[in-house]
Amino acid sequence: MYKALSTLALLLLTSLLLCPSAAAEKQKPFLLGMSAAFTGPSKGLGIELYRGSKAYFDQINAKGGINGRKIVIKFMDDGYNPEPAIRNTIKLVEKDHVDCLFNYVGTPTVTRVLPVIKHFNSKEPEYLFFPFTGAQPQREFPYEEYVFNLRASYRQETWGLVHNLYMAGRHRVAVFYQADAYGRSGWDGIRKALREKGLNIVAEATYRRGTSFSDSMHEQVEIIKKGKPDAIISVGAYEACAAFIRDARDAGIGDPICNLSFVGSENMLELLDGLGRTTGKNYTTDLINSQTVPSYEDTSLPAVQEYRKAMTENPPAPEGFGKGYTPQKFSFISFEGFLNAKVMTRILEQVSMPQYQGNIYAATLSIRNLDIGIGTDVNFGRGKHQGLDEVYYTTVSNGKFVPLKDWKRWNK
């Protein structure tokens, strides 16, 4: 009897000693590391992506998180520049011990970070989830194994733009692009899409990353004009693209100007609308933007309803950033951040299941036919690290980008 009692006492003591540790582990948050532009001419991209994700995670955390574990974004500013992005990544992994990297912004930053992520994987698994870029490097060998994309690629966006312009009889396409990995990725997609149709780029002009709305694009506009295009595709960020549109329209170029999803549609539109109010000129006619998420105006979609409700709480910019910046009530970028967070939450729920034993790679590959409320399912799998393939098209109407349903208005 005494032996039985002493054994029971030992078990109780062991249980008491282990409980605090187990409880602490249960309460430990899922930590997601985000390096993005929160300052500089492209700060709206990082801020809005963060706000959208935080709006969703706040809802999950308010309900107790995932099995008692909250989801926290550890954010760091890189100003949309590669060197700070590399330093941030090393710190997030080695010092902050994040569970994964998440919501990075931009091709020039992500492409330089990929070798760093690959290096970390030589020691232990480390993955980047849902970067805000449609570039190819993270979709191809040797880096595709370490990155999971949610959005469609730039090749898919540019192919769709070229195809629809071609069907409208616009075969003379010029390209205005950022002089870095992002711009070249878009340029390459446009070139490939045109060659499929036996066409070539008729003119091309570049600008330097970090260019602001106040900078002149007169030289670039003159280069483009010489090619006599009947359509222009821009591959850039909102301040530079807005400056190009301004100078192109002032120079008498009235052909449609298209932008990729990365541009930051609402931020660009805000600059052009503000200029129009000052000058009395309309700079927003005949703009076409491709998007990788549906319109947040389509309230028939359950995810749009959830997103709009969550954003009425007006999630703040990352603490310490956003001074002088007015957050967008709704935007394609914050909606993408919201959807990124929604899928990430599902993955973390899978990670918490016994069969995955904390293996985030296996948990992500298990995602099949996931309905996130946008009318098309998310699918991952071995060799398939991109969850969605849909590309949507928008144009400006009544001061906002709305779904483009008919390209016939641009028929030649």
C-alpha positions as CSV (number, residue, x, y, z in Angstrom):
1,M,0.0,0.0,0.0
2,Y,2.8,2.4,0.9
3,K,4.6,1.6,-2.3
4,A,1.4,2.3,-4.3
5,L,1.0,5.6,-2.5
6,S,4.6,6.7,-3.1
7,T,4.2,5.8,-6.8
8,L,1.0,7.9,-7.0
9,A,2.8,10.8,-5.2
10,L,5.6,10.6,-7.7
11,L,3.2,10.7,-10.6
12,L,1.4,13.7,-9.1
13,L,4.7,15.5,-8.5
14,T,5.8,14.8,-12.1
15,S,2.5,16.1,-13.4
16,L,2.8,19.3,-11.4
17,L,6.3,19.9,-12.6
18,L,5.3,19.3,-16.3
19,C,2.1,21.3,-16.2
20,P,3.6,24.8,-16.2
21,S,5.8,23.9,-19.2
22,A,2.9,22.3,-21.1
23,A,0.7,25.3,-20.3
24,A,3.4,27.7,-21.4
25,E,3.8,25.8,-24.7
26,K,0.0,25.9,-25.3
27,Q,-0.1,29.7,-24.7
28,K,3.0,30.4,-26.9
29,P,1.7,32.3,-30.0
30,F,2.3,31.3,-33.5
31,L,4.9,33.9,-34.7
32,L,4.9,35.0,-38.3
33,G,7.8,37.1,-39.6
34,M,7.0,39.8,-42.1
35,S,9.5,42.1,-43.8
36,A,7.8,44.7,-46.0
37,A,7.8,48.3,-47.1
38,F,6.3,50.4,-44.2
39,T,8.3,53.5,-45.2
40,G,9.2,55.2,-48.5
41,P,7.2,55.7,-51.7
42,S,5.8,52.2,-51.6
43,K,4.8,52.1,-47.9
44,G,1.1,51.8,-48.7
45,L,1.7,48.3,-50.1
46,G,3.2,46.9,-46.8
47,I,0.8,48.8,-44.6
48,E,-2.3,47.7,-46.4
49,L,-1.2,44.1,-46.7
50,Y,-0.5,44.1,-42.9
51,R,-3.8,45.7,-42.1
52,G,-5.8,43.2,-44.0
53,S,-4.0,40.2,-42.4
54,K,-4.3,41.7,-38.9
55,A,-8.0,42.3,-39.4
56,Y,-8.5,38.6,-39.8
57,F,-6.0,37.4,-37.2
58,D,-7.6,39.8,-34.7
59,Q,-10.9,38.0,-35.1
60,I,-9.3,34.6,-34.6
61,N,-7.3,35.8,-31.5
62,A,-10.5,37.3,-30.0
63,K,-12.0,33.8,-30.1
64,G,-9.0,32.4,-28.3
65,G,-6.7,31.7,-31.2
66,I,-5.9,28.2,-32.3
67,N,-6.2,25.8,-29.4
68,G,-5.3,28.7,-27.1
69,R,-2.4,29.9,-29.2
70,K,-2.8,33.4,-30.7
71,I,-1.4,34.4,-34.1
72,V,1.1,37.3,-34.0
73,I,2.8,39.1,-36.9
74,K,6.4,40.2,-36.1
75,F,6.8,43.0,-38.6
76,M,10.0,44.8,-39.8
77,D,10.4,47.6,-42.3
78,D,12.7,47.1,-45.4
79,G,11.5,50.1,-47.3
80,Y,11.1,47.9,-50.4
81,N,14.9,47.5,-50.6
82,P,16.8,44.1,-50.8
83,E,19.6,44.7,-48.2
84,P,17.3,45.5,-45.3
85,A,15.0,42.6,-46.3
86,I,18.0,40.2,-46.0
87,R,19.0,41.6,-42.6
88,N,15.4,41.4,-41.4
89,T,15.0,37.8,-42.6
90,I,18.2,36.7,-40.7
91,K,17.0,38.4,-37.5
92,L,13.4,37.0,-37.8
93,V,14.8,33.4,-38.2
94,E,17.9,33.4,-35.9
95,K,16.8,35.8,-33.1
96,D,13.0,35.9,-33.1
97,H,12.6,32.2,-34.1
98,V,9.5,32.8,-36.1
99,D,7.4,29.8,-37.1
100,C,7.5,30.9,-40.7
101,L,8.0,34.0,-42.9
102,F,4.8,35.6,-44.2
103,N,3.5,38.5,-46.3
104,Y,6.8,39.7,-47.7
105,V,6.3,42.6,-50.2
106,G,8.0,42.9,-53.6
107,T,10.1,41.0,-56.2
108,P,13.5,42.9,-55.6
109,T,13.3,42.0,-51.9
110,V,12.0,38.4,-52.2
111,T,14.4,37.4,-54.9
112,R,17.3,38.4,-52.8
113,V,15.9,36.7,-49.7
114,L,15.4,33.3,-51.5
115,P,19.1,32.2,-51.2
116,V,19.0,33.1,-47.5
117,I,15.9,30.9,-47.0
118,K,17.5,28.1,-48.9
119,H,20.5,28.3,-46.7
120,F,18.4,28.1,-43.6
121,N,16.8,24.9,-44.9
122,S,20.2,23.2,-44.9
123,K,19.8,23.2,-41.1
124,E,16.1,23.1,-40.4
125,P,12.9,23.8,-42.3
126,E,12.0,27.5,-42.9
127,Y,9.3,28.6,-45.4
128,L,8.0,31.8,-46.8
129,F,4.2,32.0,-47.1
130,F,2.2,34.2,-49.5
131,P,4.6,36.9,-50.6
132,F,3.0,39.9,-52.4
133,T,4.7,39.3,-55.7
134,G,3.9,37.3,-58.8
135,A,7.5,36.8,-60.0
136,Q,8.9,33.6,-61.2
137,P,12.0,32.9,-59.1
138,Q,10.0,31.6,-56.1
139,R,8.0,29.5,-58.4
140,E,10.9,27.7,-60.0
141,F,13.9,25.6,-59.2
142,P,15.8,25.8,-56.9
143,Y,13.6,27.9,-54.6
144,E,10.0,26.7,-55.2
145,E,10.3,24.1,-52.5
146,Y,10.7,26.8,-49.8
147,V,7.9,29.2,-50.8
148,F,4.1,28.8,-50.9
149,N,2.3,31.4,-53.1
150,L,-1.4,32.1,-52.9
151,R,-1.8,34.7,-55.7
152,A,-1.5,34.1,-59.5
153,S,1.8,34.9,-61.2
154,Y,2.8,37.9,-63.2
155,R,3.0,35.7,-66.2
156,Q,-0.6,34.9,-65.8
157,E,-1.5,38.5,-65.3
158,T,0.5,39.8,-68.2
159,W,-0.8,37.0,-70.5
160,G,-4.3,37.9,-69.7
161,L,-3.7,41.6,-70.3
162,V,-2.0,41.0,-73.6
163,H,-4.7,38.5,-74.8
164,N,-7.6,40.9,-74.0
165,L,-5.8,43.8,-75.7
166,Y,-5.1,41.7,-78.7
167,M,-8.7,40.6,-79.0
168,A,-9.7,44.2,-78.9
169,G,-7.5,44.8,-81.9
170,R,-4.7,46.5,-79.9
171,H,-1.5,44.9,-81.2
172,R,1.0,47.6,-80.6
173,V,1.9,47.3,-76.9
174,A,4.5,49.4,-75.2
175,V,6.0,48.7,-71.7
176,F,6.9,51.1,-68.9
177,Y,8.6,49.2,-66.1
178,Q,10.7,49.4,-62.9
179,A,14.4,48.8,-63.6
180,D,14.8,45.8,-61.3
181,A,13.8,42.2,-60.9
182,Y,10.1,43.1,-60.6
183,G,10.1,45.2,-63.7
184,R,12.0,42.6,-65.7
185,S,9.7,39.8,-64.5
186,G,6.7,41.7,-65.8
187,W,8.5,42.7,-69.0
188,D,9.4,39.1,-69.7
189,G,5.8,38.0,-69.2
190,I,4.6,40.7,-71.6
191,R,7.3,39.8,-74.2
192,K,6.4,36.0,-74.0
193,A,2.7,36.7,-74.3
194,L,3.2,39.0,-77.4
195,R,5.5,36.5,-79.1
196,E,2.8,33.8,-78.8
197,K,0.8,36.1,-81.1
198,G,3.7,36.9,-83.4
199,L,4.1,40.4,-81.9
200,N,6.9,42.3,-80.2
201,I,7.1,45.2,-77.7
202,V,7.0,48.4,-79.8
203,A,8.6,50.6,-77.2
204,E,9.9,50.3,-73.6
205,A,11.0,52.7,-71.0
206,T,12.2,52.2,-67.4
207,Y,12.3,54.1,-64.1
208,R,14.3,53.7,-60.9
209,R,12.8,52.0,-57.9
210,G,11.9,54.6,-55.3
211,T,10.7,57.2,-57.8
212,S,8.0,59.4,-56.3
213,F,4.8,61.0,-57.8
214,S,6.6,64.4,-57.8
215,D,9.3,63.1,-60.2
216,S,9.0,63.8,-63.9
217,M,8.3,61.0,-66.4
218,H,8.6,63.3,-69.4
219,E,11.6,61.4,-70.8
220,Q,9.9,58.0,-70.5
221,V,6.8,59.3,-72.1
222,E,8.7,60.6,-75.1
223,I,10.4,57.2,-75.6
224,I,7.0,55.4,-75.4
225,K,5.4,57.9,-77.9
226,K,8.0,57.1,-80.5
227,G,6.8,53.5,-80.7
228,K,3.3,54.7,-81.6
229,P,1.6,52.2,-79.3
230,D,-2.1,51.6,-79.0
231,A,-1.8,50.2,-75.5
232,I,0.7,50.5,-72.7
233,I,1.3,48.1,-69.8
234,S,3.1,49.4,-66.7
235,V,5.0,47.2,-64.3
236,G,5.6,49.4,-61.3
237,A,4.5,50.8,-57.9
238,Y,1.8,53.3,-57.4
239,E,3.7,56.6,-57.1
240,A,5.8,56.1,-60.2
241,C,2.9,54.7,-62.3
242,A,0.7,57.6,-61.3
243,A,3.5,60.0,-62.4
244,F,3.7,58.2,-65.7
245,I,0.0,58.3,-66.3
246,R,-0.1,62.0,-65.4
247,D,2.7,62.9,-67.9
248,A,1.4,60.5,-70.6
249,R,-2.1,62.1,-70.5
250,D,-0.6,65.6,-70.4
251,A,1.4,64.6,-73.5
252,G,-1.8,63.6,-75.4
253,I,-1.5,59.8,-75.1
254,G,-5.1,58.6,-74.8
255,D,-4.7,54.9,-75.3
256,P,-5.5,52.5,-72.4
257,I,-2.8,52.2,-69.8
258,C,-2.7,48.9,-67.9
259,N,-1.1,48.1,-64.5
260,L,-0.4,44.9,-62.7
261,S,-1.9,44.0,-59.3
262,F,1.2,45.0,-57.4
263,V,0.8,48.6,-58.3
264,G,-1.6,49.4,-55.4
265,S,-4.7,50.5,-57.3
266,E,-6.3,52.6,-54.6
267,N,-3.1,54.4,-53.7
268,M,-2.5,55.2,-57.4
269,L,-6.1,56.4,-57.9
270,E,-5.9,58.6,-54.8
271,L,-2.9,60.4,-56.3
272,L,-4.5,60.9,-59.7
273,D,-7.9,62.0,-58.2
274,G,-6.1,64.5,-56.0
275,L,-4.2,65.9,-59.1
276,G,-7.5,66.0,-61.1
277,R,-9.2,68.1,-58.4
278,T,-6.3,70.6,-58.6
279,T,-6.0,70.8,-62.3
280,G,-9.6,70.1,-63.4
281,K,-8.4,67.3,-65.7
282,N,-9.5,63.7,-65.6
283,Y,-6.5,61.4,-65.3
284,T,-8.4,58.2,-64.5
285,T,-10.1,57.4,-67.9
286,D,-9.0,54.3,-69.8
287,L,-7.1,52.7,-66.9
288,I,-7.1,48.9,-66.7
289,N,-5.6,47.0,-63.7
290,S,-5.3,43.3,-63.4
291,Q,-5.9,41.9,-59.9
292,T,-5.3,38.6,-58.2
293,V,-8.3,38.7,-55.8
294,P,-11.9,39.5,-56.7
295,S,-13.4,42.9,-56.2
296,Y,-14.1,43.9,-52.7
297,E,-17.3,45.5,-54.1
298,D,-18.7,42.1,-54.9
299,T,-20.7,41.6,-51.8
300,S,-22.2,38.4,-53.2
301,L,-19.0,36.7,-52.1
302,P,-18.9,35.5,-48.4
303,A,-15.2,36.5,-48.1
304,V,-16.0,40.0,-49.2
305,Q,-18.7,40.3,-46.6
306,E,-16.3,39.1,-43.9
307,Y,-13.5,41.4,-45.1
308,R,-15.7,44.5,-45.2
309,K,-17.0,43.9,-41.8
310,A,-13.6,43.3,-40.4
311,M,-12.1,46.4,-41.9
312,T,-14.8,48.6,-40.4
313,E,-12.8,48.1,-37.2
314,N,-10.1,50.1,-39.0
315,P,-7.1,48.0,-38.1
316,P,-4.1,50.3,-37.5
317,A,-0.8,50.5,-39.5
318,P,2.1,48.6,-37.8
319,E,3.0,50.3,-34.6
320,G,5.6,52.9,-35.2
321,F,4.8,53.3,-38.9
322,G,2.1,55.0,-41.0
323,K,2.8,58.6,-39.8
324,G,1.3,60.9,-42.4
325,Y,-0.4,58.0,-44.2
326,T,-4.2,57.7,-44.4
327,P,-5.2,54.0,-44.4
328,Q,-7.5,52.9,-47.2
329,K,-11.0,51.9,-46.0
330,F,-11.0,49.0,-48.5
331,S,-8.4,48.0,-51.1
332,F,-7.3,45.0,-53.2
333,I,-4.1,44.8,-51.2
334,S,-5.7,44.6,-47.8
335,F,-8.2,42.2,-49.2
336,E,-5.3,40.0,-50.3
337,G,-3.8,40.3,-46.9
338,F,-7.1,39.2,-45.4
339,L,-7.2,36.2,-47.6
340,N,-3.6,35.4,-46.9
341,A,-4.4,35.3,-43.2
342,K,-7.5,33.2,-43.7
343,V,-5.5,30.5,-45.5
344,M,-2.6,30.8,-43.1
345,T,-5.0,30.2,-40.2
346,R,-6.2,27.0,-41.8
347,I,-2.7,25.8,-42.3
348,L,-1.9,26.5,-38.6
349,E,-5.0,24.6,-37.6
350,Q,-3.7,21.7,-39.6
351,V,-0.2,22.0,-38.0
352,S,-1.9,21.7,-34.6
353,M,-3.4,18.3,-35.5
354,P,-1.6,15.2,-34.2
355,Q,-1.0,13.7,-37.6
356,Y,1.2,16.6,-38.7
357,Q,3.2,16.9,-35.5
358,G,4.0,20.6,-36.1
359,N,5.2,19.9,-39.7
360,I,4.0,23.1,-41.5
361,Y,5.2,21.8,-44.9
362,A,3.1,18.6,-44.7
363,A,0.2,20.6,-43.3
364,T,0.2,23.0,-46.2
365,L,0.4,20.2,-48.8
366,S,-2.7,18.7,-47.2
367,I,-4.8,21.7,-48.2
368,R,-7.3,20.6,-50.9
369,N,-10.4,22.2,-52.2
370,L,-10.4,24.8,-49.5
371,D,-13.3,27.2,-49.8
372,I,-12.3,30.6,-48.6
373,G,-15.5,32.4,-49.9
374,I,-14.3,33.8,-53.2
375,G,-15.9,31.4,-55.6
376,T,-12.7,29.4,-56.4
377,D,-11.0,26.9,-54.1
378,V,-7.5,26.9,-52.8
379,N,-5.3,23.9,-53.6
380,F,-1.8,22.9,-52.7
381,G,0.1,19.7,-53.2
382,R,3.5,18.3,-54.0
383,G,4.8,20.2,-57.0
384,K,1.9,22.7,-56.6
385,H,3.0,25.6,-54.3
386,Q,0.5,28.2,-55.8
387,G,-2.9,28.0,-54.3
388,L,-4.9,30.2,-56.8
389,D,-4.7,30.9,-60.5
390,E,-7.5,33.4,-61.1
391,V,-6.8,36.8,-62.6
392,Y,-9.4,39.5,-62.5
393,Y,-9.6,42.8,-64.4
394,T,-10.8,46.2,-63.2
395,T,-11.3,49.7,-64.6
396,V,-12.2,53.0,-63.1
397,S,-15.8,54.0,-62.7
398,N,-17.2,56.7,-60.4
399,G,-13.9,57.2,-58.6
400,K,-13.0,53.5,-57.9
401,F,-11.7,50.4,-59.6
402,V,-14.6,48.1,-60.5
403,P,-14.8,44.7,-62.3
404,L,-14.2,45.0,-66.0
405,K,-16.8,42.9,-67.7
406,D,-16.5,44.0,-71.4
407,W,-13.4,45.0,-73.2
408,K,-15.3,46.0,-76.3
409,R,-15.1,49.7,-75.4
410,W,-11.4,49.5,-76.3
411,N,-12.0,47.8,-79.7
412,K,-10.1,49.4,-82.6
